[in-house]
């Protein structure tokens, strides 16, 4: 593992994330919306050069913001078509719509991003594509080159 990646994991107190990479929640709003949700949550999310964020979705909108590293390729899949946005210095952030599948890969090294979810993220709202055979089949039909991220 390259020294800067190791340093970020230690200094930001990051832990392994179920989708790949490392994370730590850094903010959870005390304001409650929709009956039982924090208004917004924020995490640091680090993808080392040899890891990726596997296809998953959440039930809230999510904003990805490039923080450090060589950028990230953020893939989304709406069930019909895929889109890839390369976050870096020229495009520092992107929005993933609620319920849309998403996966990410670091570009030429590591990627440190901040992710903001509103209403706030809860693991109960988190679905991995690996558990959804129908979604995998639709992804294979739409863009088979991205199957390696399942």
N, C-alpha and C positions, 0 to 999 in steps of 0.2 A: 504494500500500500504506500502511495507516495506521501512524503512528509506533510504537505499542506492538508491533505485529506485527513490524515491521522490527527493533526493539530486541530482541525475544525471539529472532528468527532469529540475530542477531549474538551476543547474550550467551550463548545456549545452544549456539552453533555447530551449528545445525540445517542439514540438507541436504535437497534434494527427495526425496520418497518415491515409489516406482513407483505406488502407489495414489492419489497426490495428497497435497497438504500437504507438511509438512517434519518431519524427525525426527532423532534422534540416540540411539543406544544409550548408556545411562548406567550399566548394570550387566549383567555376565554372570558368573554364579556359576562359581567354579572347581570346584565339586562336580559330579561327573559321575553321571548316572542313566541307566538304560535302555541301558547300554553305551557311548554316545557323546554324550549330551546334557548340556548344562549344566542344573542343577536349575531355574534360573529366569533370565530376562532381563527387563530393564526399559528402556523408551524414553520420551523426551518426544516427543509428537506434536502438531503445531500445524496447525490448519485456519484459514487466513485466510478472510475473508468471502466471497471469490469462488471458493473451492475446496471439494471434498468428498472423502471417502475412498470410492473406487470399491468395488463389491462384490468381496469376496475371502474366502478362508478359510484357516485354518492348522490343523495337526494337533494342536494343544495347546489347553488352556483359556487364555482371555485375560481379564484383569480391566482394565477401563477406569476411570480415576479422574479426575474433573474437577479441574483445578488452577487455571485462570484463564480469564477471558473471560466470555462470555454463555451458556455451556453448549453441549452438543452433543446432537443427535438421533442416537441409536445404533439403527440398524435391523438386525434379524437375520432370517434366513430358514432354516428347517429343511428346505426342500424341498417343504413343503406350505403353510405359513402364515408370514406375516411378523409381527414384533412391533417396536414402536418405543418406546424408553425415552428420556426427556429427562433427561440428566445435568446437574445444576447444584447449587445450594446445598441443595435439599430432597432430592435423590437424587444423592449425590456419586459413586457407583460402580455398576458393573454387570458381570456375568460373561457372556462369550460362550463357549458350550460348544465343545469341540474339534470340528472338522469342520463347524461351522455357518457359513453365509454371513453376512457382516457388511458394513455400509457406514455412513458417518456424515456428518452435515452440521452445520456450526456454526449456532447459534441466534442470530439478531440480532447478528451481528458475528463475532468470531473465537472460537476455542476452543483452549485448551491443555490437553492431557490427559497423564496418564502411563499407559502400558500395561505390564502385567506378564504374561508368558507362561511357563507351567510345564507340562511340561518346556520348557526354553528354546527360543526362536524360532531357526529357521534358514531362510534364503530358499528352500532346497530344499523346504520344507513349505508354501510360499506358492502359492496358486492364485488367479488372477483369473477372475471369472465370465465376462468377455469371451471367454475361451478355451473355454467350456463351453456349447455351443448348447442342450443339453438343460436345463441349469439356468436359462438365460435364458427358455426356453419355460415352464418351471414357474413362474418368478417372474412372467412376464406373465399367466399364468392366475390366480395367487394375488393379485397386487397390482400392476397395470400402472402405477400412478402412481410406483412406485419404479424403473422401467426406466431412467429418466434417470441413475441412479447407476451403471449398468453401465459 
